[in-house]
Amino acid sequence: MDCRAHCGACCIAPSITQPFFGMPAGKPAGVPCVHLDEQMRCGLFNDSRRPALCGRFQALPEHCGESRDQALQLLFVLEQVTSPGSGLPI
């Protein structure tokens, strides 16, 4: 799937608990990654410093919905249900 232009939802909604280049304390959910560029694209996309979590994420229609706002909502829900201690089945 090709990413929607000017979206960046997958670089905003999820948390990254491991430290990585530019974000030594990781990234809280809902906080834009410091590597998002002006076009809302990942500045580390082909860089070995890109977090492993980001490399494993595969954008699918069920994650991205029909708009950037819908993608943010869907990914925020995914973040909540996959967070340790959520008590929700994955």
C-alpha atoms as one frame of an Amber mdcrd trajectory, in Angstrom:
protein
   0.000   0.000   0.000   1.270   3.477  -0.843   1.170   5.980   2.002  -1.239
   8.892   1.823   0.507  12.176   1.073   0.947  14.526   4.055  -0.351  11.969
   6.577   2.334  10.865   9.043  -0.229   9.147  11.287   2.033   6.130  11.808
   4.764   8.515  13.017   2.436  10.221  15.482  -0.118   7.790  16.955   2.045
   4.904  18.232   4.460   4.995  21.120   8.038   3.785  20.781   9.328   2.670
  24.159  12.927   2.105  23.094  15.369   5.004  22.775  16.354   5.786  19.199
  18.322   8.368  17.236  16.950  11.818  18.001  14.555  10.592  20.698  16.684
   9.171  23.531  13.639   8.682  25.783  11.571   7.023  23.047   8.354   8.542
  21.716   5.047   8.788  23.581   1.825   7.968  21.752   0.335  11.013  20.065
   3.652  12.877  19.853   5.066  13.432  16.355   8.436  11.806  15.731  11.234
  14.351  15.400  12.115  12.783  12.043   8.862  13.709  10.303   9.709  16.129
   7.526   7.602  19.003   6.158   5.803  16.572   3.840   4.944  14.353   6.853
   7.326  11.646   5.612   9.860   9.701   7.663  13.331  11.219   7.498  14.820
   7.897   8.628  12.910   5.654   6.213  15.977   4.098   4.551  18.315   4.754
   7.476  19.687   2.023   9.751  18.868   4.272  12.732  15.140   3.914  12.030
  13.448   2.107  14.946  12.774  -1.590  14.370   9.112  -1.069  15.290   8.748
   1.349  12.380  10.391  -1.067   9.992   7.980  -3.849  10.997   4.846  -1.729
  10.608   2.944  -2.458   7.419   0.368   0.157   6.429  -2.912  -1.520   5.544
  -6.301  -0.037   4.612  -7.703  -1.084   7.996  -5.005   1.029   9.691  -5.255
   4.030   7.388  -8.964   4.385   6.709 -10.200   7.013   4.278  -8.400  10.081
   5.647  -5.503  11.261   7.796  -7.879  11.930  10.713  -9.324   8.446  10.435
  -5.808   6.953  10.298  -4.856   8.806  13.486  -7.981   7.488  15.232  -7.503
   3.907  14.019  -3.823   3.838  14.957  -4.551   5.380  18.355  -7.026   2.554
  19.056  -4.439   0.013  17.895  -1.904   1.648  20.238  -4.319   1.350  23.154
  -5.258  -2.297  22.611  -1.650  -3.405  22.121  -0.197  -1.514  25.078   1.063
  -3.701  27.914  -1.432  -3.766  30.735  -4.391  -2.828  28.556  -6.157  -6.022
  29.577  -7.555  -6.244  26.069  -6.973  -9.294  23.891  -4.786  -8.643  20.870
